[in-house]
Each structure stands twice: as C-alpha cells, then as structure tokens.
Amino acid sequence: MSIELLERLSQPNESKLVLLVLDGVGDLRTPSQPRTPLEMADTPNLDALAAAGSTGRIVPVEPGITPGSGPGHLALFGYDPREPEADIGRGVLEALGADVEIRAGDVAARGNFASADEDGNVTDRRAGRISTEECRRLVEKLRGAVPDDLGIEVRIQAGEGHRFVLLLRGRELSPELADTDPQQTGVPPEPVRAVEPEGERTAEAVRRLLRSFEETLADEERANRVLLRGFSTLPALRTLEELYGIRCGAFAGYPLYRGVAAVCGMEKLPSGQSFGEILDRVEESWDRFDYLFLHVKKTDQAGEDGSLEDKVAALEAVNRELPRLLDLGPDVLAVTGDHSTPAPMKRHSWHPVPLVLVSETAFVDPVERYDEASVIGGHLGTIPSRHLLGLMLAHGGRLAKFGA
C-alpha cells in the first residue's frame, strides 16, 4: 500500500486510532525455551482482544532482515524503511527525542557509555546499564574534554541510562561515518572511519574527540569507553498530519522513540516509562489527538537481557493496565511490536511480530490468544509493517473508496 494512494484516499472524521507498541514483544520457542514469554504470561485482557478482533503477524522490513528501532517504528507509522528518505540515522532520532536542537547541516550520533578491559576490548556495551544520574555526571566530564582547537562546535546531551547524544555543528560536516560500536563484546571498538571521501574531515574530528574522551574516562571503574552509532543529519519526511490530516500524539518514555515520532510530525508528550504512567498522560490528552502512539520499552529490555522472567512480568504489567486504555473507547486499537527481541538471542531479530487489531469492522477470527503461535492462523495473515497504518485508517473510516 503506497503512501501516495493513502494520501489520495484519506478523509477526515472523528475516529480515534491507537497504536500500542510492545517493543520487542515477539520471541521464540527453542529446546531450552519451549514456550515464549507471551505463552507463559497470564494475559487475559490481551487474549480477550485477540478473541474480539483480527490477528496476524507483521514483518518489519522484509523476511530475514533484522530492523533497528528506527526503521521498525517508521514502518509501523506507514513509511517504507527501505526507501532513501526513510533511512534515518539513530543519532538524529536520539537528538530529537532528547529535545536537542538540531539544524540543517548538523551531524548527530547516538552514544553509549561502555566498559572495556585493560586490553581495550569491550566487556559491556552498556557499562552495566548505569543510571541516568551517572550518565549526566559522565557527560559533564566529556564536555570538559572537548579540544579547544577542534574547529567545530560540539554538544553532548545525556539521555536515559547509558545513552547520550553527540551533536557536531560546523561547516562541511558529513554523516558518512561508520559506527564505532562493534555490537559485540570481547573485541575493541571499531575505528572511526569515513565511508565516503566527504566524511574524512568529520572523521578526523571525531577521532580526536574519542581520544580525548578515552583519556578522560580512564579512571572510571565501569564507563571507561564511548561507542558511537547512527551518524546522521535531519531527514525530509512528510508528516502524518500533512499526509492524512490526523493529529498525532506520541507517549513514550525513551528519547529514541520520541525522536522517531517527532520525525513523523507527532507531538511528544512527556511520559513515564511504565505503562501506567503512560496511560496517565494518555487520559489527560485523549481529546487532543486522532492517532495516539503508546510505547512500552520493558519487553525489549528484558529480551536484550535474556530474561524470560522479566519479559513475562513486563507483559503481565501491560495486561493489568490495559482496561484503562479500553475504557477510553478507541475506535481502532492495534497491539504489536516494532520487531522481535527473543530472550534466547538477547538482541533484535527478523522473526515476525504478533499483531491484533480491534474495531467494529474487524473480522473476528477464531484466534483466542495473543501469542506467536496462535496468531499465525489469524485473518490478517503475515503482512509488511508498513501496511498497518493503512488498515488502521480504513477501520477508522478514514479512507474513501478507490475508484468509481
């Protein structure tokens, strides 16, 4: 389903569309984990949604392609993450989510504080998941380590936990740099490397920065390295309001997800990180928006930590609060994830993600449980994530008939 066709057919009405993203919700059955967290969790409210609506699965990008969080969410919002205009680096998303001012020509990168051993090999890519307060302290140290003669302006903004944003401002900067995050432990960080000739000047500035940062962090017990990824500049996406005339609100507790929502033109509502705290803000703001994006992070964190028990607990916590959302009376409610994060893998994966869609016009299929195996037989089948927004608009009566 193309954006151009949806734009042409879109029509206004008063329907309320809600997308609840349980980040990394999908999981695996393996010999060591014979049941998925969704199969193990006590989730009667999620199961009741499955019994009341249409179920299926989504593929975030293409079969076999593991998405980052940015592409995974852009697809849920109806954009094709394979297209160049939707190829948005993580740095910009983190910067926008952290309310860092970013201008045309600026280059942003997502930073991790990490741990390395005496040989320089990464032992923990997240420095033991340090606290946000610790991150702020470390960011102050880095600000004092920026060389005076670097020739460009450097801004560093603390994020959540081990994360921060690095923003470079100056003339002739380029985002054409490879990540320094090796995405694994037991190896050193990747060297700063330009992937195109125009990136070499920026790469040299980042090399100097990282050398200075490493010297400054040498006395830290855990966070003694900096890893960078997602060098990027501002994109030029058309917003969801421009395309479909819908007022969109984003309720997410982490900067990256607020950032990707901002790229799509959503208003970012300050929210806590628990589902209950998110619902507090949703209840306050319900009348202001046509489309509400709610993001739950703890399912993904548990998967990355390989904790089956924590993922079960996160799902059950969402299930307990779900009636509060249903009481608001959304006309269309879709519950899914941006990708799977199987606990046995401890990372994002390419596996399809379970989906349930509920509305007055949803085909009630025989599926009665919201889990990976049950939804395989659902009415919606297995579809690309980017088709979900079109389905939600259609079920909300926001698409006119195509043709005579």
N, C-alpha and C positions, 0 to 999 in steps of 0.2 A: 504494500500500500504506500503510495508516494505522498510526500508532504504536499506537493502541488495539488494533487487530487483532493486531499483532505481540506486544504485551504479553500479550494473552489466550492466544496460542498458544505463547508461549515456554516452553521446558522445559530443565532443566539437563542437561549431560553434560560429558565431559572434553575435548571438541574444542577445538583451538587455531585461532583466526581471526586472520589477519594482513592489515592494510591498508597497502600501501606506496604512499605519495603522492609522485609525482614532480611537484613543484609546477610548474604552467605547462607541462606536458610537450607539449601539443598545439601544432601550428604550421601553416603554410600553404605551399601551392605558389603562386608568383606568377611573372610574367615575369622578374623579377630574381632570384628564388629558386625555381628549377624543382623542387627536391627539399627536403623537410623535413629537419630535423636527425635525426629517427628514421629516415628513409630513407637518410641519408648515414652514420649511425653504424654501427660494427661491433659488433653486439649479439647474438651467437649465443645467449647464455643467455636474454635476453628473448624472442628469437624461438622458442626451444625451449619456453618457457612458452606462447606463443601456439599452438604446434603441439600442445601437450598438453592444452589446456583450451578454454573458451568465450571468445569475443571479442565485442566490440561497441563501443558508444560511450555516453558519458553526457552529459547536458545539465544543467549545474549548477543552473539556476533554471528558465528557460523559454527557448524558441528566441528568439534576438535579445537576450537580457538578459545583460549583462556583469556577473559577480559580483565582489565583493570577496573577499578571502581568508577572512574570517569566514563569510559565507553559503556560500561554496564548500565549506568544511570541515564546517559544520553539516549541509549536505545529505549529504555522504559519511557522516556519523555517523547518518543516518536521520531528521533533523529536516527539517521543511518550512520553508525560509528565507523563504517568503512570508508565514508566519503571524506575528502581532504578538509572541508570546512568544519567537520565534527571531530577532527583529530586534535584534541585539545590537551595540552600537557598538564601534568599534575601540579606543576608549580603555579600556574595561573589559577587553577581551581582552589588550591590551598590559600593563595593570596586573597582571592575574592571571598572565600569563606571566613577568613580571619579579619576581614574588613581592612585589608591593606590597600591603600590607594595604588592603583596600577594604571599607567598611562601607555599610550601607543609608543612602541619602541622599547619599553621596559622589558627586562628578562627576569622571570621568576622561576625559582626551583623549590621543590619540597625537600626539606632537610630532616634527617634522623640523627639524634644523638645515639651513638653505638659504643660497644665495648670491643677492645682489641687486646690481644696478649702482647708479651714483650717482643715477639717476632713480627708484630704488625698484622697478624691475622685476626679477622673479625670473629669474636666469640659470641656476640649477641647483637643483632641488628637493631634492637630497640633499647639497649642499655638497661635491661631488666624492667622495661616499662616504667621508667622513672615518673615521678609525679609531675603535674603541670607546674607546681610551685618550684620544683627543682629545675625544670626546663627554663623557667623565667630567670632563675639565678644564673644558669649557664649562658643564656642568651646575653645577659649583661656582660659576662666575661668576653664573649665573642665580639660584642660591639666595641670593646676596648682594644681588640686585637686587629682591627682593620688597618692596614698600612696607610699612612697619610699620603703617600705618593702614588696611590693606585690609579688615579686618573679617572675614576668613575665613582658615583655615589652608591653606597651600599646600605641597605636597610635590612634589619633582621628582626623578625617578629615571632615571639613564642606562640606555639599552638597548644594542642592538647597533648598531655603526656610527653613522649619523647620527640614530638614533631615540632618543626619550626619552618618559617618561610624565609628564604633568601631572595631579596629583590635587588637587581642591578639596574642603575639608571645612568645613561650617558649616551654619547654619540656612537653610532655604528656598532651597536651591540647586536649579537646574534644568538638565537636559541639553539643553534646547530651544534649542540654538545651532547656527548654520550653520558649516561648515568655513571656515577661513581659507586653506587650501591651494587655490590656483587650478587645480591639476592640469595646469598647462602653464607654459611659460617665456615671457618677453617681455611679461609683464603683472605688475602689482603683486599682492601678497597680497590676498585678499578681506577686506573689513572685518569686524570682529566684529559679528554680527547675531543678535538673538533671533528665532527662527522662530515663537514663541508669546509672548504677553504675559508669562507667568510666568517666561520666561527673561531678561527685561530686567535684573534685578538682577545675575544671574550674568554677563551680557554686559558690563555696566559694569565689573565687577571684572576680567574678562579683558582688556578694553580697556586698563585701567591697567597690568595686568601686561605686556602686549605692548609698550606704550610704554616701560616701564622696561627690558624685555629688549632692545629695539632700541637704546636708548641705551648699554646695557652692552656690546653686541656690535659697536658701531660701529667699533671699532679692529681687528676680526678681518678677516683677508685673505679667508677663504672663508666661514666660517659667521657671517654678519652678519645673518641673519634667522631667525625662528622661524615655522613653519607648523603649524597645529593642525587636527586632524580627528577625527571619531568621538566627539564628546561623548556620554557615556553613563553609566548607572547599572547596578547589579547586576541581572541578569535572574533569573527564577524557573523555570528549566527543570528538569524531572525528569531525573535522571541515567540513564545507560545501565544501571548496576547496579540501580537501582530499577525500571527498566522491564523488563529482560531477565535480570537475575541474573548478569550477566557482569562479571568483574573486569577492568578496563581499564587498560592502561599506555600512556603517550604518550612517544615517543622523538623529540624534536625539539630542534634547537639554537637556535631563534629564539623570542623571547618571545611573539609573536602566536599562534603555533601551539600553544605550551604553554598559552596563555590559553584558546583556544577548546576545547582538550581538557579543561582544568580546569572550564570551564562545564558540560561534559557529564559531570563526575564522574570523569574519568580521573586516575590518579596520574601526576604529571610526574616523569620520570626524567632527571636531568642527563645531557646528551648533548653530544658534539661536533657539529660541523657537517658533517663528511664522512660518507659512507655507512659507511665502515669503522669510524669512531668510534662511530656509532650502533649498528652491529652488535655492537661490544664490549659495550655496555650491554644489548642485547637478549639476548646469550648469557648474561650474568650473571643476568638477571632472568626468563628464559624460563619457569620453573616457577611464577612468581607470578601469571600473568595468563591469562585466557581469550581476550582480544582485545588485540592489540598494534597500535598506530598508529605507523608509521615515516614520518618526513617528511624529504624531500630538497629543499633550497632552491635549489641552484645552477642547476638547469634554469630556474627562474623568473628568477633574477638575469640569466642570460645572455640570455633573451628580452627582458627590460626594457632591457638594454644594447644590444640589436640585434645581438648577436654570434652568428652562426651557428656559428662555430668553437668558441666556449666552450660552447654548448649541446650540440654533438656530443661534446665532451670530457666534459661532465658525465654524459651518457648512457652513454658508454663506461666511465666510472669506476664507475657503478652496476652495469653489466653484469659487470665484473670481480669485484666483491664478492658478487654475487647467490648463487653457490653456497654461501656461508657461511649465508645465510638458509635456503636449501633443505635444507641438512644438518640443520637443527633439526627438520624434519619437520612444518611446519604442515599441519593438516588442510584448511584453506581459505586460499588466498592470492589477493588481488586487487591488481592493479597498475594505477594510473590517476593522474589529477591532479585538483586542485580546480577548475581552469579551464585554458584555453589561454593562453599568452603568446607569440604569434607574434613572431619576431625582426623581420620587416618592420614590424610595428606598434609595437614597443617598449612594449607595455602589455598588460594583461589583455584578453581578447576573449570573445565569445559563442560561439565555434566549439565544436562537440562535442569531447570528450576521449576518446582511445583507452582501452579497458578490456580487461584479460584477467583471467579468474577460473579458478583451477585447484583441483580437488578430485577425489576418487574418483567423485563423482556428476556432475561437469561433462560436458556434451555436447561431445565432441571434434569441432569443426567443421573445415572444410577450410583455415582460415587458418593460415599458417605463418610470418608475420612480424608483429611488433608495431610497426605504424606506422599513420598516419591513414587511408591509402587501403585497406590490407589489411583492417582490422577492420570496414570498412563492410559487408562480406559475412558478418560473424560471426553466430553463433547467438543472441546476446543482443540483437541489434538496437541501436536507439538508445533509451535509457531515461532517465528523470529520475534524477539522482544519488541522491535520497533513497530510491530503491528498492534501492540496492546493499546496504545493511545487511541488509535482509530476505532477499536472495539469499544473502548470506554465512551468516546464521543457518540458513537452510534447508539449504544444502550442508553445514553443520556438524552437522546433525541436531538443531538446537536449536528447531525449530518443530513442534508437534503437528499432526495432520491437522485440517482445518477441517470441522466438521460430522460427521454420522453416516456 
